[in-house]
Amino acid sequence: MNDFIKKYADLLKDDSGVKAIDLEMKRQYEDAAQTMNDQKETIEALAAVINACPRILLLGMGASHFVNEVFAFQLRRFGIEAAAMTASEFLYDTIPTADKVVILTSQSGESVETVKCFSLLPSETPVFSVTLSPESTSAAKTQAIVCSGGPEKAYAGTRSVTLSLAAFAFVSAALGQIPQESVLRALAWERTDYSAMEKAVWTLFSKRDIVVTGRSLFSPLGGLFALGCEELSNRPILYNETGTFRHGPMEVLGEDTALVVFRQKGLLGELCRSFNDVQQKSGCAVIVLDASGQEPLSNAITIPCQEGDDIVAVLGMMTTFQLLMIAYACGKNPRAGLPRYGSKITTSE
């Protein structure tokens, strides 16, 4: 088991769920590299279709939706009209797709809402998918990028999220937006100093409430972190895009709150400085997963990450935020990684 996780896994009454997650995470880099090689043809085909019809609709549920949002932001940076909707929203409040490319993301390829969307897509609509399951409905009905290594077995999404993001990053590379080698380099990055991570975990343990926020591509990254913390810890987490958060919800902050900020390079990283004043007034603890390369926020626990503001920078944060959410969950849920009500594949609405 990962050394950082092991010390917190010792808090568990049943560590089988976390052990299963750890096994998935260990495969992330190798499976991503294999996906790049094995799925080259489909990756290039999707890039070509996006170039020919730069109006993209991405559909998915749960973590897959947040992955789609990251890719939509990445595409919009380059003038491509891209939007991510939950499959459930599209299913019951549909929009026209005849002039769009549709991409369905589902690690299982069997999420009930995503599968139901097929009946609403006209035959002339180009439909692609990203999945981990080669035998799935999504793989059978679309031009599918099938990520390597087979379906994820652990309950919480870790490897499946990383591979889905990596698949989209490879498409971005095929579009000429990023260097292909930067994708694997981001996934291969290893942290050597865990001191800030340790402080962050114990701060999360000590607070009653956790609020997560970020902007642009780092907003859905915050959503992924909040979702993972909720399903592993069984504790509610508030997640808001930073602009929305500043329009009222900041009133929840107080001395018993930890504010987790996902910070990127550039102007949006500079805007995070406004949290210096917020922290001083509210007394909340601030934890920053920081890819900005800028001066740290005052009185914050700063976890340095690879610098950037694009899909590569998001990938570079994956292991860091996964380790943090797992460690937090170990202190809150003695059976972290073992669901009480849910299932890995949601087959009913």
BELLINJO-V310159 format. One record per residue. N is the residue number from 0. RES is the residue in one small letter. SS is DSSP state (hx for helix, st for strand, lp for the rest). Layout:
n={N & N}
res={RES & RES}
ss={SS & SS}
This chain:
n={0 & 1 & 2 & 3 & 4 & 5 & 6 & 7 & 8 & 9 & 10 & 11 & 12 & 13 & 14 & 15 & 16 & 17 & 18 & 19 & 20 & 21 & 22 & 23 & 24 & 25 & 26 & 27 & 28 & 29 & 30 & 31 & 32 & 33 & 34 & 35 & 36 & 37 & 38 & 39 & 40 & 41 & 42 & 43 & 44 & 45 & 46 & 47 & 48 & 49 & 50 & 51 & 52 & 53 & 54 & 55 & 56 & 57 & 58 & 59 & 60 & 61 & 62 & 63 & 64 & 65 & 66 & 67 & 68 & 69 & 70 & 71 & 72 & 73 & 74 & 75 & 76 & 77 & 78 & 79 & 80 & 81 & 82 & 83 & 84 & 85 & 86 & 87 & 88 & 89 & 90 & 91 & 92 & 93 & 94 & 95 & 96 & 97 & 98 & 99 & 100 & 101 & 102 & 103 & 104 & 105 & 106 & 107 & 108 & 109 & 110 & 111 & 112 & 113 & 114 & 115 & 116 & 117 & 118 & 119 & 120 & 121 & 122 & 123 & 124 & 125 & 126 & 127 & 128 & 129 & 130 & 131 & 132 & 133 & 134 & 135 & 136 & 137 & 138 & 139 & 140 & 141 & 142 & 143 & 144 & 145 & 146 & 147 & 148 & 149 & 150 & 151 & 152 & 153 & 154 & 155 & 156 & 157 & 158 & 159 & 160 & 161 & 162 & 163 & 164 & 165 & 166 & 167 & 168 & 169 & 170 & 171 & 172 & 173 & 174 & 175 & 176 & 177 & 178 & 179 & 180 & 181 & 182 & 183 & 184 & 185 & 186 & 187 & 188 & 189 & 190 & 191 & 192 & 193 & 194 & 195 & 196 & 197 & 198 & 199 & 200 & 201 & 202 & 203 & 204 & 205 & 206 & 207 & 208 & 209 & 210 & 211 & 212 & 213 & 214 & 215 & 216 & 217 & 218 & 219 & 220 & 221 & 222 & 223 & 224 & 225 & 226 & 227 & 228 & 229 & 230 & 231 & 232 & 233 & 234 & 235 & 236 & 237 & 238 & 239 & 240 & 241 & 242 & 243 & 244 & 245 & 246 & 247 & 248 & 249 & 250 & 251 & 252 & 253 & 254 & 255 & 256 & 257 & 258 & 259 & 260 & 261 & 262 & 263 & 264 & 265 & 266 & 267 & 268 & 269 & 270 & 271 & 272 & 273 & 274 & 275 & 276 & 277 & 278 & 279 & 280 & 281 & 282 & 283 & 284 & 285 & 286 & 287 & 288 & 289 & 290 & 291 & 292 & 293 & 294 & 295 & 296 & 297 & 298 & 299 & 300 & 301 & 302 & 303 & 304 & 305 & 306 & 307 & 308 & 309 & 310 & 311 & 312 & 313 & 314 & 315 & 316 & 317 & 318 & 319 & 320 & 321 & 322 & 323 & 324 & 325 & 326 & 327 & 328 & 329 & 330 & 331 & 332 & 333 & 334 & 335 & 336 & 337 & 338 & 339 & 340 & 341 & 342 & 343 & 344 & 345 & 346 & 347 & 348}
res={m & n & d & f & i & k & k & y & a & d & l & l & k & d & d & s & g & v & k & a & i & d & l & e & m & k & r & q & y & e & d & a & a & q & t & m & n & d & q & k & e & t & i & e & a & l & a & a & v & i & n & a & c & p & r & i & l & l & l & g & m & g & a & s & h & f & v & n & e & v & f & a & f & q & l & r & r & f & g & i & e & a & a & a & m & t & a & s & e & f & l & y & d & t & i & p & t & a & d & k & v & v & i & l & t & s & q & s & g & e & s & v & e & t & v & k & c & f & s & l & l & p & s & e & t & p & v & f & s & v & t & l & s & p & e & s & t & s & a & a & k & t & q & a & i & v & c & s & g & g & p & e & k & a & y & a & g & t & r & s & v & t & l & s & l & a & a & f & a & f & v & s & a & a & l & g & q & i & p & q & e & s & v & l & r & a & l & a & w & e & r & t & d & y & s & a & m & e & k & a & v & w & t & l & f & s & k & r & d & i & v & v & t & g & r & s & l & f & s & p & l & g & g & l & f & a & l & g & c & e & e & l & s & n & r & p & i & l & y & n & e & t & g & t & f & r & h & g & p & m & e & v & l & g & e & d & t & a & l & v & v & f & r & q & k & g & l & l & g & e & l & c & r & s & f & n & d & v & q & q & k & s & g & c & a & v & i & v & l & d & a & s & g & q & e & p & l & s & n & a & i & t & i & p & c & q & e & g & d & d & i & v & a & v & l & g & m & m & t & t & f & q & l & l & m & i & a & y & a & c & g & k & n & p & r & a & g & l & p & r & y & g & s & k & i & t & t & s & e}
ss={lp & lp & hx & hx & hx & hx & hx & hx & hx & lp & lp & lp & lp & lp & lp & hx & hx & hx & hx & hx & hx & hx & hx & hx & hx & hx & lp & hx & hx & hx & hx & hx & hx & hx & hx & hx & hx & hx & lp & hx & hx & hx & hx & hx & hx & hx & hx & hx & hx & hx & hx & hx & lp & lp & st & st & st & st & st & st & lp & lp & hx & hx & hx & hx & hx & hx & hx & hx & hx & hx & hx & hx & hx & hx & lp & lp & lp & lp & st & st & st & st & st & st & hx & hx & hx & hx & hx & hx & lp & lp & lp & lp & lp & lp & lp & lp & st & st & st & st & st & lp & lp & lp & lp & lp & lp & hx & hx & hx & hx & hx & hx & hx & hx & hx & lp & lp & lp & lp & lp & st & st & st & st & st & st & lp & lp & lp & lp & lp & hx & hx & hx & hx & hx & lp & st & st & st & st & lp & lp & lp & lp & lp & lp & lp & lp & lp & lp & lp & lp & hx & hx & hx & hx & hx & hx & hx & hx & hx & hx & hx & hx & hx & hx & hx & hx & lp & lp & lp & lp & lp & hx & hx & hx & hx & hx & hx & hx & hx & hx & lp & lp & lp & lp & lp & lp & hx & hx & hx & hx & hx & hx & hx & hx & hx & hx & hx & hx & lp & lp & st & st & st & st & st & st & lp & lp & hx & hx & hx & hx & hx & hx & hx & hx & hx & hx & hx & hx & hx & hx & hx & hx & hx & lp & lp & lp & lp & st & st & st & st & hx & hx & hx & hx & lp & lp & lp & hx & hx & hx & hx & lp & lp & lp & lp & st & st & st & st & st & st & st & lp & lp & lp & hx & hx & hx & hx & hx & lp & lp & hx & hx & hx & hx & hx & hx & hx & hx & hx & lp & lp & st & st & st & st & st & st & lp & lp & lp & lp & lp & lp & lp & lp & lp & lp & st & st & st & st & lp & lp & lp & lp & lp & lp & hx & hx & hx & hx & hx & hx & hx & hx & hx & hx & hx & hx & hx & hx & hx & hx & hx & hx & hx & hx & hx & hx & lp & lp & lp & lp & lp & lp & lp & lp & lp & lp & lp & lp & lp & lp & lp & lp & lp}
